[in-house]
Amino acid sequence: MKANESIDETYLNIYELLYERYGPQYWWPADTPFEVVIGAILVHHTNWANVERSLEKLAPYLSDPETLARLPEETLAKLIRSSGFYRVKAKRIRAFLRWFQQYDYEFQRVKKVHQENIREELLQIYGIGQETADVILLYVFHIPVFIADRYARTIFQRIGIHVPRTYDGLRKQVENHFPKDANLLNEFHALLVTHGKTYCKKTPICDYCPLRTMCSRLV
């Protein structure tokens, strides 16, 4: 981060440089809003390839949450085994479905709830943490929130931005200095994940990194 550059400009510059390098990411990879939710629960502590294998087995149920809700928990756990921690994740999916049933399994009904209440309700569901809740808010309900995941935290720290210690601290910081636009926040999150997987890894690959001109490690 340059000394004469505002934090607003820094976030926008990161976005623009990443977009120029990677282009649109077309996230979240799912055919339906319900599939977004299931994918967000399954991806915890695993990679997306493992999630995809689970989603393939769940395909007959992803267009019908009510039918999935009738599956015995043990059967559901076996279907999502490739995602790891499958027994815990089966409990989380069933907990979400119990909440979703209150709205007749219709996201339009959920949308009638005030924005802040949706987040609070999601966080009351067993196994739904802040990051998963924000994925659902952004990609299902198109509510402009920033997903402050580990990729964002690592990239911002290396660039030289002050990063609050808490998840919500970082989320609010970015939301205060980045356009409150769900489409832009969608793309920003996807670009940060792509960059984290491509260059800004645990051991970063700095050659040809699109952010090297603004990274505190290199300037």
C-alpha positions in Angstrom: 0.0 0.0 0.0 1.5 3.3 -1.1 1.9 6.1 1.5 -0.2 8.6 -0.4 -2.9 6.1 -1.4 -6.2 6.0 0.5 -7.6 2.7 1.7 -10.6 3.2 -0.6 -8.2 3.5 -3.6 -6.2 0.5 -2.4 -9.2 -1.9 -2.4 -10.3 -0.7 -5.8 -6.8 -1.0 -7.2 -6.6 -4.6 -5.9 -10.0 -5.3 -7.5 -9.0 -3.7 -10.9 -5.6 -5.4 -11.1 -7.1 -8.8 -10.3 -9.9 -8.4 -12.7 -7.5 -7.3 -15.4 -5.5 -10.5 -14.9 -8.2 -13.1 -14.3 -11.4 -11.7 -15.8 -14.9 -12.5 -14.6 -15.1 -15.6 -12.4 -18.8 -16.4 -12.7 -19.2 -17.3 -9.1 -20.7 -19.0 -7.1 -20.5 -22.2 -9.2 -24.0 -23.6 -8.8 -27.2 -24.1 -10.8 -29.6 -23.1 -8.0 -29.6 -20.9 -4.9 -30.1 -24.0 -2.8 -27.1 -25.6 -4.3 -25.1 -22.5 -3.3 -26.1 -23.1 0.3 -25.2 -26.8 0.3 -21.9 -26.1 -1.4 -21.1 -23.4 1.2 -21.7 -25.9 4.0 -19.7 -28.7 2.3 -16.6 -26.6 1.4 -15.6 -26.0 5.0 -12.2 -27.6 5.6 -12.0 -29.2 2.2 -11.4 -28.3 -1.5 -13.9 -27.7 -4.1 -13.1 -30.9 -6.1 -14.3 -32.9 -3.1 -17.5 -30.8 -2.8 -18.2 -31.4 -6.5 -18.2 -35.1 -6.0 -20.7 -34.8 -3.1 -22.9 -32.4 -5.1 -23.0 -35.0 -7.9 -24.4 -37.6 -5.5 -26.9 -35.0 -4.1 -28.0 -33.9 -7.6 -31.4 -35.6 -7.4 -32.2 -33.6 -4.3 -30.8 -30.1 -5.1 -33.9 -28.9 -6.8 -36.1 -30.2 -4.0 -35.0 -29.3 -0.5 -38.1 -30.9 1.0 -37.2 -34.3 -0.4 -33.6 -33.9 0.9 -35.0 -33.0 4.3 -36.7 -36.4 4.4 -33.5 -38.3 3.9 -32.2 -40.1 7.0 -29.2 -38.4 8.4 -27.0 -41.5 7.9 -28.0 -41.7 4.3 -27.2 -38.0 3.8 -23.8 -38.5 5.5 -22.9 -41.3 3.1 -23.8 -39.2 0.1 -21.4 -36.3 1.2 -18.6 -38.5 2.4 -16.1 -37.1 -0.1 -16.4 -33.7 1.5 -14.8 -34.9 4.8 -16.3 -34.4 8.3 -19.4 -35.8 6.6 -21.3 -36.7 9.8 -20.9 -33.2 11.1 -21.8 -31.6 7.8 -24.9 -33.8 7.5 -26.0 -32.4 10.8 -25.4 -28.9 9.6 -27.4 -29.5 6.4 -30.3 -30.9 8.3 -30.1 -28.0 10.7 -30.3 -25.5 7.8 -33.2 -27.5 6.3 -35.2 -27.3 9.6 -34.7 -23.5 9.5 -35.6 -23.3 5.8 -38.8 -25.3 6.4 -40.1 -22.4 8.4 -40.2 -20.5 5.1 -41.7 -23.4 3.1 -38.3 -24.0 1.5 -38.7 -20.7 -0.5 -35.9 -18.1 -0.5 -38.4 -15.5 -1.6 -40.2 -15.8 1.7 -36.9 -15.5 3.5 -36.2 -12.2 1.6 -39.1 -10.6 3.2 -37.1 -10.6 6.5 -35.0 -7.5 7.2 -31.4 -7.9 5.9 -29.8 -7.8 9.3 -32.3 -10.4 10.7 -31.4 -12.8 8.0 -27.8 -12.8 9.0 -28.7 -13.2 12.7 -31.0 -16.1 11.9 -28.4 -17.8 9.8 -25.9 -17.5 12.6 -28.3 -19.2 15.0 -28.3 -22.4 12.8 -26.1 -25.2 14.0 -22.8 -25.1 12.1 -23.4 -21.9 10.1 -20.5 -19.6 10.9 -19.9 -16.0 9.8 -18.2 -16.9 6.5 -20.9 -19.4 5.5 -23.6 -17.0 6.4 -22.1 -14.2 4.3 -21.7 -16.5 1.3 -25.4 -17.2 1.6 -26.3 -13.5 2.0 -24.2 -12.5 -1.0 -24.7 -15.3 -3.5 -28.2 -16.4 -2.6 -29.9 -13.1 -1.5 -27.6 -10.7 -3.3 -27.1 -8.6 -0.2 -23.8 -6.6 -0.5 -21.5 -8.1 2.1 -17.7 -8.8 2.0 -16.6 -12.3 2.7 -13.6 -11.9 4.9 -12.0 -15.3 4.3 -8.4 -16.4 4.8 -7.5 -15.6 1.2 -8.6 -12.0 1.7 -6.8 -11.7 5.1 -3.5 -13.1 3.7 -3.5 -11.0 0.6 -4.3 -7.7 2.4 -1.7 -8.4 5.1 1.0 -9.0 2.5 0.1 -5.9 0.6 0.4 -3.9 3.8 -3.2 -3.0 4.7 -4.0 -3.0 8.4 -6.2 -6.1 8.9 -8.4 -6.2 12.0 -8.0 -9.4 14.1 -11.7 -10.5 13.9 -13.7 -11.7 10.9 -16.4 -9.0 11.4 -13.7 -6.3 11.8 -12.2 -7.1 8.4 -15.7 -7.5 6.8 -16.8 -4.1 8.0 -13.6 -2.4 7.1 -13.8 -3.5 3.5 -17.5 -2.7 3.3 -16.8 0.8 4.5 -14.2 1.4 1.8 -15.5 -0.5 -1.2 -18.7 0.1 -3.3 -21.8 -1.4 -1.6 -22.6 -3.3 -4.7 -23.4 -7.1 -4.5 -22.1 -7.8 -8.0 -18.8 -6.1 -7.4 -18.4 -7.8 -4.0 -19.3 -11.1 -5.6 -16.5 -10.6 -8.1 -14.1 -9.3 -5.6 -14.4 -12.3 -3.4 -14.1 -14.7 -6.3 -11.0 -12.9 -7.6 -9.3 -12.9 -4.2 -9.9 -16.7 -3.9 -8.5 -17.2 -7.4 -5.5 -15.1 -6.6 -4.9 -16.8 -3.3 -4.9 -20.2 -5.0 -2.7 -19.1 -8.0 0.0 -16.8 -6.5 -0.6 -15.7 -2.9 -0.3 -19.2 -1.5 1.2 -20.2 1.9 4.6 -19.9 0.1 3.8 -17.0 -2.3 4.8 -17.0 -5.9 5.8 -13.4 -6.4 7.1 -13.5 -10.0 4.4 -12.2 -12.4 2.0 -11.6 -9.5 -0.5 -8.9 -10.7 -0.3 -7.2 -7.3 3.5 -7.1 -7.0 3.7 -3.3 -7.6 1.7 -2.6 -4.5 2.8 -5.5 -2.2 4.8 -4.5 0.9 6.9 -7.7 0.5 8.3 -6.4 -2.7 8.3 -2.5 -2.6 
